[in-house]
């Protein structure tokens, strides 16, 4: 596997309270060589663990929609326990999803 130089430009990073959950969205533009993608990470930590999710999406210009590219099962999530919606809490799951997404897209 060849090493690539990946550039990230953060579009949005936000943590917020949902109805019965703590949520986090991280949207970036990933660029390497001549390829560029918009990627959104959405992590939802529900009060019921089995309703939690950590999903990475890639933007499809042709369809004008987000398409699922990677996910972490709720049983493997690091951020689903605890309270608060500060971005640091979601970092482990975000980093894992970014790594998976990079491997899939580049």
N, CA, C and O atoms as a printed pandas DataFrame, in Angstrom:
     atom_number atom_name residue_name chain_id  residue_number  x_coord  y_coord  z_coord
0              1         N          UNK        A               1    0.838   -1.171    0.000
1              2        CA          UNK        A               1    0.000    0.000    0.000
2              3         C          UNK        A               1    0.886    1.239    0.000
3              4         O          UNK        A               1    1.770    1.376    0.845
4              5         N          UNK        A               2    0.650    2.128   -0.937
5              6        CA          UNK        A               2    1.493    3.314   -1.047
6              7         C          UNK        A               2    1.056    4.379   -0.047
7              8         O          UNK        A               2   -0.131    4.552    0.228
8              9         N          UNK        A               3    2.041    5.079    0.485
9             10        CA          UNK        A               3    1.751    6.157    1.435
10            11         C          UNK        A               3    1.227    7.370    0.676
11            12         O          UNK        A               3    1.759    7.738   -0.371
12            13         N          UNK        A               4    0.188    7.981    1.211
13            14        CA          UNK        A               4   -0.369    9.172    0.582
14            15         C          UNK        A               4   -0.295   10.336    1.561
15            16         O          UNK        A               4   -0.268   10.153    2.778
16            17         N          UNK        A               5   -0.263   11.519    1.002
17            18        CA          UNK        A               5   -0.301   12.723    1.833
18            19         C          UNK        A               5   -1.735   13.229    1.801
19            20         O          UNK        A               5   -2.212   13.745    0.790
20            21         N          UNK        A               6   -2.398   13.070    2.916
21            22        CA          UNK        A               6   -3.805   13.433    3.022
22            23         C          UNK        A               6   -3.937   14.825    3.624
23            24         O          UNK        A               6   -3.340   15.123    4.659
24            25         N          UNK        A               7   -4.713   15.666    2.977
25            26        CA          UNK        A               7   -5.000   17.006    3.484
26            27         C          UNK        A               7   -6.447   17.043    3.955
27            28         O          UNK        A               7   -7.346   16.553    3.271
28            29         N          UNK        A               8   -6.663   17.627    5.127
29            30        CA          UNK        A               8   -8.014   17.753    5.673
30            31         C          UNK        A               8   -8.347   19.225    5.864
31            32         O          UNK        A               8   -7.548   19.986    6.410
32            33         N          UNK        A               9   -9.515   19.613    5.416
33            34        CA          UNK        A               9  -10.033   20.955    5.661
34            35         C          UNK        A               9  -11.352   20.794    6.408
35            36         O          UNK        A               9  -12.321   20.269    5.861
36            37         N          UNK        A              10  -11.383   21.244    7.644
37            38        CA          UNK        A              10  -12.594   21.099    8.467
38            39         C          UNK        A              10  -13.653   22.080    7.977
39            40         O          UNK        A              10  -13.407   23.281    7.871
40            41         N          UNK        A              11  -14.827   21.551    7.684
41            42        CA          UNK        A              11  -15.978   22.362    7.271
42            43         C          UNK        A              11  -16.826   22.695    8.486
43            44         O          UNK        A              11  -17.266   23.833    8.651
44            45         N          UNK        A              12  -17.058   21.689    9.349
45            46        CA          UNK        A              12  -17.878   21.898   10.544
46            47         C          UNK        A              12  -17.526   20.857   11.593
47            48         O          UNK        A              12  -17.258   19.699   11.273
48            49         N          UNK        A              13  -17.531   21.279   12.838
49            50        CA          UNK        A              13  -17.391   20.355   13.974
50            51         C          UNK        A              13  -18.328   20.864   15.056
51            52         O          UNK        A              13  -18.184   21.984   15.545
52            53         N          UNK        A              14  -19.292   20.023   15.426
53            54        CA          UNK        A              14  -20.309   20.466   16.376
54            55         C          UNK        A              14  -20.783   19.303   17.240
55            56         O          UNK        A              14  -20.987   18.192   16.750
56            57         N          UNK        A              15  -20.954   19.571   18.516
57            58        CA          UNK        A              15  -21.560   18.616   19.445
58            59         C          UNK        A              15  -22.842   19.230   19.967
59            60         O          UNK        A              15  -22.896   20.433   20.220
60            61         N          UNK        A              16  -23.869   18.423   20.132
61            62        CA          UNK        A              16  -25.151   18.964   20.574
62            63         C          UNK        A              16  -25.998   17.880   21.238
63            64         O          UNK        A              16  -25.759   16.684   21.067
64            65         N          UNK        A              17  -26.987   18.328   21.994
65            66        CA          UNK        A              17  -27.909   17.414   22.667
66            67         C          UNK        A              17  -29.080   17.111   21.751
67            68         O          UNK        A              17  -29.703   18.020   21.203
68            69         N          UNK        A              18  -29.377   15.824   21.586
69            70        CA          UNK        A              18  -30.558   15.394   20.846
70            71         C          UNK        A              18  -31.713   15.214   21.822
71            72         O          UNK        A              18  -31.650   15.676   22.962
72            73         N          UNK        A              19  -32.761   14.545   21.373
73            74        CA          UNK        A              19  -33.927   14.335   22.257
74            75         C          UNK        A              19  -33.576   13.493   23.470
75            76         O          UNK        A              19  -33.923   13.853   24.595
76            77         N          UNK        A              20  -32.890   12.371   23.254
77            78        CA          UNK        A              20  -32.451   11.543   24.380
78            79         C          UNK        A              20  -31.024   11.060   24.137
79            80         O          UNK        A              20  -30.641    9.962   24.541
80            81         N          UNK        A              21  -30.253   11.906   23.469
81            82        CA          UNK        A              21  -28.900   11.505   23.117
82            83         C          UNK        A              21  -27.959   12.706   23.091
83            84         O          UNK        A              21  -28.380   13.862   23.147
84            85         N          UNK        A              22  -26.683   12.391   23.004
85            86        CA          UNK        A              22  -25.643   13.384   22.768
86            87         C          UNK        A              22  -25.106   13.089   21.366
87            88         O          UNK        A              22  -24.769   11.945   21.060
88            89         N          UNK        A              23  -25.025   14.116   20.515
89            90        CA          UNK        A              23  -24.626   13.900   19.129
90            91         C          UNK        A              23  -23.412   14.742   18.762
91            92         O          UNK        A              23  -23.116   15.762   19.384
92            93         N          UNK        A              24  -22.730   14.277   17.738
93            94        CA          UNK        A              24  -21.515   14.935   17.265
94            95         C          UNK        A              24  -21.468   14.802   15.745
95            96         O          UNK        A              24  -21.687   13.719   15.201
96            97         N          UNK        A              25  -21.181   15.912   15.064
97            98        CA          UNK        A              25  -20.988   15.886   13.613
98            99         C          UNK        A              25  -19.662   16.545   13.279
99           100         O          UNK        A              25  -19.315   17.600   13.811
100          101         N          UNK        A              26  -18.934   15.900   12.388
101          102        CA          UNK        A              26  -17.620   16.375   11.954
102          103         C          UNK        A              26  -17.594   16.244   10.435
103          104         O          UNK        A              26  -17.645   15.138    9.898
104          105         N          UNK        A              27  -17.517   17.369    9.755
105          106        CA          UNK        A              27  -17.536   17.366    8.295
106          107         C          UNK        A              27  -16.230   17.954    7.790
107          108         O          UNK        A              27  -15.823   19.036    8.213
108          109         N          UNK        A              28  -15.572   17.238    6.880
109          110        CA          UNK        A              28  -14.281   17.664    6.350
110          111         C          UNK        A              28  -14.224   17.438    4.840
111          112         O          UNK        A              28  -15.017   16.687    4.271
112          113         N          UNK        A              29  -13.276   18.102    4.222
113          114        CA          UNK        A              29  -12.920   17.818    2.833
114          115         C          UNK        A              29  -11.587   17.085    2.888
115          116         O          UNK        A              29  -10.592   17.621    3.377
116          117         N          UNK        A              30  -11.575   15.844    2.377
117          118        CA          UNK        A              30  -10.362   15.020    2.338
118          119         C          UNK        A              30   -9.783   15.089    0.929
119          120         O          UNK        A              30  -10.482   14.825   -0.049
120          121         N          UNK        A              31   -8.510   15.442    0.832
121          122        CA          UNK        A              31   -7.864   15.542   -0.474
122          123         C          UNK        A              31   -6.526   14.809   -0.448
123          124         O          UNK        A              31   -5.740   14.958    0.488
124          125         N          UNK        A              32   -6.283   14.019   -1.488
125          126        CA          UNK        A              32   -5.007   13.332   -1.669
126          127         C          UNK        A              32   -4.808   13.147   -3.163
127          128         O          UNK        A              32   -5.714   12.720   -3.878
128          129         N          UNK        A              33   -3.605   13.476   -3.622
129          130        CA          UNK        A              33   -3.299   13.412   -5.055
130          131         C          UNK        A              33   -4.351   14.205   -5.830
131          132         O          UNK        A              33   -4.528   15.398   -5.583
132          133         N          UNK        A              34   -5.038   13.568   -6.748
133          134        CA          UNK        A              34   -6.034   14.282   -7.550
134          135         C          UNK        A              34   -7.469   13.952   -7.119
135          136         O          UNK        A              34   -8.417   14.297   -7.824
136          137         N          UNK        A              35   -7.635   13.289   -5.970
137          138        CA          UNK        A              35   -8.963   12.924   -5.478
138          139         C          UNK        A              35   -9.356   13.817   -4.308
139          140         O          UNK        A              35   -8.525   14.190   -3.480
140          141         N          UNK        A              36  -10.642   14.149   -4.261
141          142        CA          UNK        A              36  -11.155   14.976   -3.177
142          143         C          UNK        A              36  -12.572   14.521   -2.835
143          144         O          UNK        A              36  -13.393   14.287   -3.722
144          145         N          UNK        A              37  -12.845   14.399   -1.540
145          146        CA          UNK        A              37  -14.157   13.959   -1.072
146          147         C          UNK        A              37  -14.583   14.798    0.126
147          148         O          UNK        A              37  -13.753   15.234    0.924
148          149         N          UNK        A              38  -15.888   15.015    0.239
149          150        CA          UNK        A              38  -16.449   15.597    1.458
150          151         C          UNK        A              38  -16.940   14.429    2.302
151          152         O          UNK        A              38  -17.681   13.571    1.822
152          153         N          UNK        A              39  -16.522   14.405    3.563
153          154        CA          UNK        A              39  -16.841   13.312    4.471
154          155         C          UNK        A              39  -17.512   13.881    5.719
155          156         O          UNK        A              39  -17.074   14.892    6.268
156          157         N          UNK        A              40  -18.580   13.215    6.157
157          158        CA          UNK        A              40  -19.262   13.610    7.392
158          159         C          UNK        A              40  -19.275   12.418    8.350
159          160         O          UNK        A              40  -19.692   11.315    7.995
160          161         N          UNK        A              41  -18.812   12.669    9.561
161          162        CA          UNK        A              41  -18.875   11.682   10.637
162          163         C          UNK        A              41  -20.054   12.075   11.521
163          164         O          UNK        A              41  -20.149   13.225   11.948
164          165         N          UNK        A              42  -20.946   11.138   11.797
165          166        CA          UNK        A              42  -22.065   11.410   12.702
166          167         C          UNK        A              42  -22.048   10.352   13.795
167          168         O          UNK        A              42  -22.162    9.156   13.527
168          169         N          UNK        A              43  -21.903   10.817   15.033
169          170        CA          UNK        A              43  -21.892    9.924   16.190
170          171         C          UNK        A              43  -23.076   10.289   17.071
171          172         O          UNK        A              43  -23.245   11.447   17.454
172          173         N          UNK        A              44  -23.879    9.308   17.382
173          174        CA          UNK        A              44  -25.084    9.498   18.182
174          175         C          UNK        A              44  -24.993    8.570   19.395
175          176         O          UNK        A              44  -25.040    7.349   19.252
176          177         N          UNK        A              45  -24.863    9.150   20.578
177          178        CA          UNK        A              45  -24.772    8.374   21.819
178          179         C          UNK        A              45  -26.101    8.465   22.542
179          180         O          UNK        A              45  -26.387    9.443   23.233
180          181         N          UNK        A              46  -26.899    7.441   22.374
181          182        CA          UNK        A              46  -28.250    7.415   22.914
182          183         C          UNK        A              46  -28.239    6.938   24.373
183          184         O          UNK        A              46  -27.290    6.293   24.820
184          185         N          UNK        A              47  -29.292    7.263   25.091
185          186        CA          UNK        A              47  -29.402    6.800   26.475
186          187         C          UNK        A              47  -29.567    5.273   26.532
187          188         O          UNK        A              47  -29.277    4.662   27.561
188          189         N          UNK        A              48  -30.025    4.664   25.452
189          190        CA          UNK        A              48  -30.044    3.208   25.304
190          191         C          UNK        A              48  -28.888    2.843   24.381
191          192         O          UNK        A              48  -28.906    3.194   23.201
192          193         N          UNK        A              49  -27.883    2.145   24.903
193          194        CA          UNK        A              49  -26.673    1.847   24.134
194          195         C          UNK        A              49  -26.966    1.269   22.755
195          196         O          UNK        A              49  -26.321    1.654   21.779
196          197         N          UNK        A              50  -27.929    0.349   22.656
197          198        CA          UNK        A              50  -28.190   -0.320   21.380
198          199         C          UNK        A              50  -28.738    0.626   20.312
199          200         O          UNK        A              50  -28.792    0.260   19.138
200          201         N          UNK        A              51  -29.146    1.838   20.702
201          202        CA          UNK        A              51  -29.609    2.826   19.736
202          203         C          UNK        A              51  -28.513    3.818   19.349
203          204         O          UNK        A              51  -28.761    4.744   18.576
204          205         N          UNK        A              52  -27.308    3.633   19.877
205          206        CA          UNK        A              52  -26.174    4.499   19.541
206          207         C          UNK        A              52  -25.607    4.103   18.188
207          208         O          UNK        A              52  -25.752    2.961   17.753
208          209         N          UNK        A              53  -24.956    5.062   17.522
209          210        CA          UNK        A              53  -24.360    4.769   16.219
210          211         C          UNK        A              53  -23.171    5.690   15.965
211          212         O          UNK        A              53  -23.091    6.800   16.491
212          213         N          UNK        A              54  -22.258    5.196   15.145
213          214        CA          UNK        A              54  -21.101    5.969   14.698
214          215         C          UNK        A              54  -20.923    5.644   13.212
215          216         O          UNK        A              54  -20.530    4.532   12.857
216          217         N          UNK        A              55  -21.212    6.616   12.352
217          218        CA          UNK        A              55  -21.266    6.364   10.910
218          219         C          UNK        A              55  -20.498    7.451   10.151
219          220         O          UNK        A              55  -20.557    8.630   10.500
220          221         N          UNK        A              56  -19.785    7.036    9.120
221          222        CA          UNK        A              56  -19.109    7.963    8.216
222          223         C          UNK        A              56  -19.844    7.945    6.878
223          224         O          UNK        A              56  -20.209    6.887    6.366
224          225         N          UNK        A              57  -20.051    9.136    6.326
225          226        CA          UNK        A              57  -20.725    9.291    5.043
226          227         C          UNK        A              57  -19.814   10.049    4.086
227          228         O          UNK        A              57  -18.991   10.860    4.510
228          229         N          UNK        A              58  -19.967    9.782    2.799
229          230        CA          UNK        A              58  -19.267   10.547    1.770
230          231         C          UNK        A              58  -20.325   11.234    0.903
231          232         O          UNK        A              58  -21.361   10.645    0.593
232          233         N          UNK        A              59  -20.058   12.469    0.518
233          234        CA          UNK        A              59  -20.996   13.247   -0.302
234          235         C          UNK        A              59  -20.885   12.813   -1.756
235          236         O          UNK        A              59  -19.787   12.741   -2.308
236          237         N          UNK        A              60  -22.024   12.524   -2.372
237          238        CA          UNK        A              60  -22.076   12.154   -3.788
238          239         C          UNK        A              60  -22.691   13.319   -4.555
239          240         O          UNK        A              60  -23.895   13.564   -4.479
240          241         N          UNK        A              61  -21.844   14.032   -5.292
241          242        CA          UNK        A              61  -22.317   15.179   -6.077
242          243         C          UNK        A              61  -23.382   14.776   -7.086
243          244         O          UNK        A              61  -24.352   15.504   -7.299
244          245         N          UNK        A              62  -23.199   13.613   -7.706
245          246        CA          UNK        A              62  -24.126   13.190   -8.758
246          247         C          UNK        A              62  -25.551   12.969   -8.242
247          248         O          UNK        A              62  -26.518   13.174   -8.975
248          249         N          UNK        A              63  -25.674   12.554   -6.985
249          250        CA          UNK        A              63  -26.994   12.288   -6.420
250          251         C          UNK        A              63  -27.427   13.366   -5.418
251          252         O          UNK        A              63  -28.567   13.371   -4.954
252          253         N          UNK        A              64  -26.510   14.269   -5.096
253          254        CA          UNK        A              64  -26.765   15.305   -4.084
254          255         C          UNK        A              64  -27.238   14.699   -2.770
255          256         O          UNK        A              64  -28.252   15.109   -2.205
256          257         N          UNK        A              65  -26.465   13.694   -2.288
257          258        CA          UNK        A              65  -26.815   13.038   -1.033
258          259         C          UNK        A              65  -25.581   12.441   -0.373
259          260         O          UNK        A              65  -24.550   12.222   -1.009
260          261         N          UNK        A              66  -25.724   12.185    0.930
261          262        CA          UNK        A              66  -24.680   11.513    1.692
262          263         C          UNK        A              66  -24.863   10.007    1.554
263          264         O          UNK        A              66  -25.982    9.501    1.645
264          265         N          UNK        A              67  -23.771    9.298    1.336
265          266        CA          UNK        A              67  -23.793    7.847    1.193
266          267         C          UNK        A              67  -22.912    7.224    2.283
267          268         O          UNK        A              67  -21.775    7.646    2.496
268          269         N          UNK        A              68  -23.446    6.234    2.951
269          270        CA          UNK        A              68  -22.725    5.578    4.052
270          271         C          UNK        A              68  -21.482    4.873    3.524
271          272         O          UNK        A              68  -21.541    4.144    2.534
272          273         N          UNK        A              69  -20.347    5.100    4.202
273          274        CA          UNK        A              69  -19.099    4.497    3.746
274          275         C          UNK        A              69  -18.453    3.612    4.816
275          276         O          UNK        A              69  -17.736    2.671    4.475
276          277         N          UNK        A              70  -18.688    3.892    6.089
277          278        CA          UNK        A              70  -18.105    3.082    7.169
278          279         C          UNK        A              70  -18.921    3.290    8.448
279          280         O          UNK        A              70  -19.626    4.288    8.600
280          281         N          UNK        A              71  -18.807    2.331    9.352
281          282        CA          UNK        A              71  -19.506    2.470   10.639
282          283         C          UNK        A              71  -18.788    1.651   11.705
283          284         O          UNK        A              71  -17.963    0.786   11.409
284          285         N          UNK        A              72  -19.126    1.951   12.940
285          286        CA          UNK        A              72  -18.615    1.204   14.087
286          287         C          UNK        A              72  -19.833    0.646   14.819
287          288         O          UNK        A              72  -20.752    1.405   15.128
288          289         N          UNK        A              73  -19.870   -0.657   15.107
289          290        CA          UNK        A              73  -20.989   -1.210   15.870
290          291         C          UNK        A              73  -21.058   -0.553   17.254
291          292         O          UNK        A              73  -20.024   -0.232   17.840
292          293         N          UNK        A              74  -22.254   -0.356   17.765
293          294        CA          UNK        A              74  -22.394    0.328   19.052
294          295         C          UNK        A              74  -21.630   -0.388   20.168
295          296         O          UNK        A              74  -21.190    0.250   21.125
296          297         N          UNK        A              75  -21.469   -1.714   20.049
297          298        CA          UNK        A              75  -20.747   -2.466   21.081
298          299         C          UNK        A              75  -19.257   -2.147   21.086
299          300         O          UNK        A              75  -18.576   -2.390   22.082
300          301         N          UNK        A              76  -18.745   -1.606   19.981
301          302        CA          UNK        A              76  -17.322   -1.257   19.874
302          303         C          UNK        A              76  -17.059    0.240   20.034
303          304         O          UNK        A              76  -15.905    0.669   20.025
304          305         N          UNK        A              77  -18.111    1.031   20.179
305          306        CA          UNK        A              77  -17.940    2.478   20.314
306          307         C          UNK        A              77  -17.274    2.820   21.652
307          308         O          UNK        A              77  -17.553    2.195   22.676
308          309         N          UNK        A              78  -16.402    3.810   21.622
309          310        CA          UNK        A              78  -15.740    4.287   22.840
310          311         C          UNK        A              78  -16.509    5.436   23.483
311          312         O          UNK        A              78  -16.374    5.677   24.683
312          313         N          UNK        A              79  -17.312    6.144   22.695
313          314        CA          UNK        A              79  -17.937    7.376   23.195
314          315         C          UNK        A              79  -19.369    7.210   23.675
315          316         O          UNK        A              79  -19.970    8.199   24.094
316          317         N          UNK        A              80  -19.948    6.019   23.639
317          318        CA          UNK        A              80  -21.360    5.916   23.988
318          319         C          UNK        A              80  -21.636    5.952   25.484
319          320         O          UNK        A              80  -22.793    6.080   25.885
320          321         N          UNK        A              81  -20.637    5.845   26.300
321          322        CA          UNK        A              81  -20.859    5.929   27.746
322          323         C          UNK        A              81  -20.431    7.304   28.255
323          324         O          UNK        A              81  -19.435    7.864   27.799
324          325         N          UNK        A              82  -21.177    7.826   29.182
325          326        CA          UNK        A              82  -20.838    9.126   29.748
326          327         C          UNK        A              82  -21.795   10.200   29.283
327          328         O          UNK        A              82  -22.743    9.939   28.543
328          329         N          UNK        A              83  -21.531   11.401   29.728
329          330        CA          UNK        A              83  -22.410   12.521   29.407
330          331         C          UNK        A              83  -21.609   13.629   28.740
331          332         O          UNK        A              83  -20.378   13.617   28.734
332          333         N          UNK        A              84  -22.330   14.576   28.186
333          334        CA          UNK        A              84  -21.706   15.741   27.574
334          335         C          UNK        A              84  -21.552   15.580   26.079
335          336         O          UNK        A              84  -21.475   14.460   25.575
336          337         N          UNK        A              85  -21.507   16.691   25.367
337          338        CA          UNK        A              85  -21.363   16.637   23.913
338          339         C          UNK        A              85  -20.158   17.445   23.423
339          340         O          UNK        A              85  -20.151   17.918   22.286
340          341         N          UNK        A              86  -19.147   17.603   24.271
341          342        CA          UNK        A              86  -17.937   18.278   23.831
342          343         C          UNK        A              86  -17.185   17.369   22.850
343          344         O          UNK        A              86  -17.141   16.154   23.044
344          345         N          UNK        A              87  -16.598   17.949   21.804
345          346        CA          UNK        A              87  -15.947   17.155   20.755
346          347         C          UNK        A              87  -14.893   16.165   21.253
347          348         O          UNK        A              87  -14.752   15.090   20.670
348          349         N          UNK        A              88  -14.159   16.491   22.302
349          350        CA          UNK        A              88  -13.102   15.599   22.803
350          351         C          UNK        A              88  -13.649   14.216   23.177
351          352         O          UNK        A              88  -12.963   13.207   23.014
352          353         N          UNK        A              89  -14.869   14.179   23.672
353          354        CA          UNK        A              89  -15.493   12.916   24.080
354          355         C          UNK        A              89  -15.623   11.931   22.919
355          356         O          UNK        A              89  -15.565   10.719   23.126
356          357         N          UNK        A              90  -15.796   12.439   21.708
357          358        CA          UNK        A              90  -16.062   11.609   20.530
358          359         C          UNK        A              90  -14.807   11.308   19.704
359          360         O          UNK        A              90  -14.887   10.642   18.672
360          361         N          UNK        A              91  -13.665   11.792   20.150
361          362        CA          UNK        A              91  -12.446   11.739   19.345
362          363         C          UNK        A              91  -12.012   10.331   18.935
363          364         O          UNK        A              91  -11.628   10.128   17.783
364          365         N          UNK        A              92  -12.063    9.363   19.838
365          366        CA          UNK        A              92  -11.608    8.004   19.507
366          367         C          UNK        A              92  -12.437    7.398   18.381
367          368         O          UNK        A              92  -11.883    6.822   17.445
368          369         N          UNK        A              93  -13.749    7.522   18.461
369          370        CA          UNK        A              93  -14.617    6.982   17.407
370          371         C          UNK        A              93  -14.456    7.773   16.107
371          372         O          UNK        A              93  -14.438    7.191   15.023
372          373         N          UNK        A              94  -14.339    9.091   16.216
373          374        CA          UNK        A              94  -14.130    9.917   15.022
374          375         C          UNK        A              94  -12.837    9.515   14.313
375          376         O          UNK        A              94  -12.822    9.339   13.094
376          377         N          UNK        A              95  -11.759    9.372   15.072
377          378        CA          UNK        A              95  -10.474    9.017   14.464
378          379         C          UNK        A              95  -10.519    7.637   13.812
379          380         O          UNK        A              95   -9.948    7.433   12.741
380          381         N          UNK        A              96  -11.187    6.708   14.452
381          382        CA          UNK        A              96  -11.309    5.357   13.867
382          383         C          UNK        A              96  -12.108    5.407   12.560
383          384         O          UNK        A              96  -11.728    4.766   11.580
384          385         N          UNK        A              97  -13.199    6.156   12.540
385          386        CA          UNK        A              97  -13.996    6.286   11.311
386          387         C          UNK        A              97  -13.220    7.006   10.211
387          388         O          UNK        A              97  -13.325    6.640    9.041
388          389         N          UNK        A              98  -12.448    8.016   10.571
389          390        CA          UNK        A              98  -11.645    8.728    9.563
390          391         C          UNK        A              98  -10.605    7.783    8.952
391          392         O          UNK        A              98  -10.363    7.818    7.746
392          393         N          UNK        A              99   -9.999    6.948    9.783
393          394        CA          UNK        A              99   -9.006    5.987    9.290
394          395         C          UNK        A              99   -9.651    4.968    8.342
395          396         O          UNK        A              99   -9.111    4.680    7.274
396          397         N          UNK        A             100  -10.795    4.433    8.734
397          398        CA          UNK        A             100  -11.522    3.487    7.868
398          399         C          UNK        A             100  -11.907    4.145    6.545
399          400         O          UNK        A             100  -11.742    3.555    5.478
400          401         N          UNK        A             101  -12.416    5.356    6.625
401          402        CA          UNK        A             101  -12.849    6.076    5.427
402          403         C          UNK        A             101  -11.689    6.340    4.485
403          404         O          UNK        A             101  -11.823    6.182    3.271
404          405         N          UNK        A             102  -10.556    6.740    5.035
405          406        CA          UNK        A             102   -9.362    6.978    4.213
406          407         C          UNK        A             102   -8.937    5.701    3.479
407          408         O          UNK        A             102   -8.603    5.743    2.295
408          409         N          UNK        A             103   -8.950    4.585    4.176
409          410        CA          UNK        A             103   -8.572    3.303    3.557
410          411         C          UNK        A             103   -9.537    2.922    2.433
411          412         O          UNK        A             103   -9.122    2.352    1.424
412          413         N          UNK        A             104  -10.794    3.231    2.601
413          414        CA          UNK        A             104  -11.790    2.878    1.582
414          415         C          UNK        A             104  -11.710    3.809    0.372
415          416         O          UNK        A             104  -11.784    3.351   -0.768
416          417         N          UNK        A             105  -11.558    5.108    0.615
417          418        CA          UNK        A             105  -11.607    6.074   -0.486
418          419         C          UNK        A             105  -10.300    6.244   -1.254
419          420         O          UNK        A             105  -10.320    6.566   -2.442
420          421         N          UNK        A             106   -9.157    6.029   -0.586
421          422        CA          UNK        A             106   -7.875    6.308   -1.267
422          423         C          UNK        A             106   -7.065    5.067   -1.472
423          424         O          UNK        A             106   -5.967    5.131   -2.026
